[in-house]
Amino acid sequence: MTLVVIKLIPNALTALRLLLAVPIFLLILNEKYSYVLWLAFIAGLSDALDGWLARKLNVLSRFGAIADPLSDKVLLISTYVAFVLVELLPWWVAAIVVIRDLVIVCGAVAYHWLYGRYEMAPSIWGKASTGVQILFALMLITYQAYPVFPAFSLQIGLWLLIIMAFISGGHYVYIWGGKALALKRKP
């Protein structure tokens, strides 16, 4: 019984991160940025721990492979939407982040329905883009609570976020579109 419970910990941490999207969203709407930083720290810790524990306990699962990036996306998208609602970001920046993710998810679903199961493996560009999204969100939240770095660094982060969204989104379309075309051409 104890072993079964221990093996559920990685997926429970992933679920926790998914659930944290709601209070983080609400705290941003209420401009309680120091609290958001604490919850973001917990979310980041759970993200690091769930993957490490899953590998350490040898309990990698299809659920974890899907739920882990999904939790990250829900957390990031809800955060960026909240930034727009409190006017920390223009709507079009959040739209770029959301549309990039929608293109990737819709492409993955279409690929799955048309060609079958595939392994979810983020590209280096996808990881870099997600990393930039996380870092920019943390910079923006930190700047609201404790303005410890110059405002121009937010502008640099913003443009890096936009550039990486286009590069990674384009890369996914190119790679998976190529795989789909190759399968379609097979007799």
PELINHU-V818117 format. One record per residue. N is the residue number from 1. RES is the residue in one small letter. SS is DSSP state (H for helix, E for strand, - for the rest). NEAR is the number of other C-alpha atoms within 8 Angstrom. Layout:
N_RES_SS_NEAR ; N_RES_SS_NEAR
This chain:
1_m_-_4 ; 2_t_H_5 ; 3_l_H_6 ; 4_v_H_7 ; 5_v_H_8 ; 6_i_H_7 ; 7_k_H_10 ; 8_l_H_8 ; 9_i_H_10 ; 10_p_H_13 ; 11_n_H_10 ; 12_a_H_8 ; 13_l_H_12 ; 14_t_H_15 ; 15_a_H_10 ; 16_l_H_10 ; 17_r_H_14 ; 18_l_H_11 ; 19_l_H_8 ; 20_l_H_11 ; 21_a_H_12 ; 22_v_H_8 ; 23_p_H_8 ; 24_i_H_12 ; 25_f_H_11 ; 26_l_H_9 ; 27_l_H_12 ; 28_i_H_14 ; 29_l_H_11 ; 30_n_-_6 ; 31_e_-_7 ; 32_k_-_9 ; 33_y_H_12 ; 34_s_H_9 ; 35_y_H_8 ; 36_v_H_12 ; 37_l_H_11 ; 38_w_H_8 ; 39_l_H_10 ; 40_a_H_10 ; 41_f_H_8 ; 42_i_H_8 ; 43_a_H_11 ; 44_g_H_8 ; 45_l_H_8 ; 46_s_H_12 ; 47_d_H_12 ; 48_a_H_8 ; 49_l_H_10 ; 50_d_H_13 ; 51_g_H_9 ; 52_w_H_8 ; 53_l_H_11 ; 54_a_H_12 ; 55_r_H_9 ; 56_k_H_7 ; 57_l_-_7 ; 58_n_-_7 ; 59_v_-_8 ; 60_l_-_8 ; 61_s_-_6 ; 62_r_H_6 ; 63_f_H_7 ; 64_g_H_11 ; 65_a_H_10 ; 66_i_H_9 ; 67_a_H_10 ; 68_d_H_10 ; 69_p_H_8 ; 70_l_H_8 ; 71_s_H_12 ; 72_d_H_10 ; 73_k_H_9 ; 74_v_H_10 ; 75_l_H_12 ; 76_l_H_10 ; 77_i_H_11 ; 78_s_H_11 ; 79_t_H_13 ; 80_y_H_12 ; 81_v_H_10 ; 82_a_H_12 ; 83_f_H_12 ; 84_v_H_12 ; 85_l_H_8 ; 86_v_-_10 ; 87_e_-_7 ; 88_l_-_7 ; 89_l_-_10 ; 90_p_-_8 ; 91_w_H_8 ; 92_w_H_6 ; 93_v_H_9 ; 94_a_H_13 ; 95_a_H_8 ; 96_i_H_10 ; 97_v_H_12 ; 98_v_H_9 ; 99_i_H_8 ; 100_r_H_11 ; 101_d_H_10 ; 102_l_H_8 ; 103_v_H_9 ; 104_i_H_11 ; 105_v_H_8 ; 106_c_H_8 ; 107_g_H_10 ; 108_a_H_8 ; 109_v_H_8 ; 110_a_H_8 ; 111_y_H_11 ; 112_h_H_10 ; 113_w_H_7 ; 114_l_H_6 ; 115_y_H_8 ; 116_g_-_7 ; 117_r_-_5 ; 118_y_-_5 ; 119_e_-_4 ; 120_m_-_6 ; 121_a_-_4 ; 122_p_-_7 ; 123_s_-_7 ; 124_i_H_6 ; 125_w_H_11 ; 126_g_H_11 ; 127_k_H_9 ; 128_a_H_9 ; 129_s_H_12 ; 130_t_H_8 ; 131_g_H_8 ; 132_v_H_12 ; 133_q_H_10 ; 134_i_H_9 ; 135_l_H_8 ; 136_f_H_12 ; 137_a_H_10 ; 138_l_H_10 ; 139_m_H_9 ; 140_l_H_9 ; 141_i_H_12 ; 142_t_H_13 ; 143_y_H_10 ; 144_q_H_8 ; 145_a_H_8 ; 146_y_-_6 ; 147_p_-_8 ; 148_v_-_6 ; 149_f_-_6 ; 150_p_-_7 ; 151_a_-_6 ; 152_f_H_6 ; 153_s_H_8 ; 154_l_H_11 ; 155_q_H_8 ; 156_i_H_8 ; 157_g_H_10 ; 158_l_H_9 ; 159_w_H_8 ; 160_l_H_9 ; 161_l_H_12 ; 162_i_H_11 ; 163_i_H_8 ; 164_m_H_12 ; 165_a_H_12 ; 166_f_H_9 ; 167_i_H_9 ; 168_s_H_11 ; 169_g_H_13 ; 170_g_H_8 ; 171_h_H_9 ; 172_y_H_12 ; 173_v_H_10 ; 174_y_H_8 ; 175_i_H_8 ; 176_w_H_10 ; 177_g_H_9 ; 178_g_H_8 ; 179_k_H_8 ; 180_a_H_10 ; 181_l_H_8 ; 182_a_H_8 ; 183_l_H_8 ; 184_k_H_7 ; 185_r_H_6 ; 186_k_-_5 ; 187_p_-_3
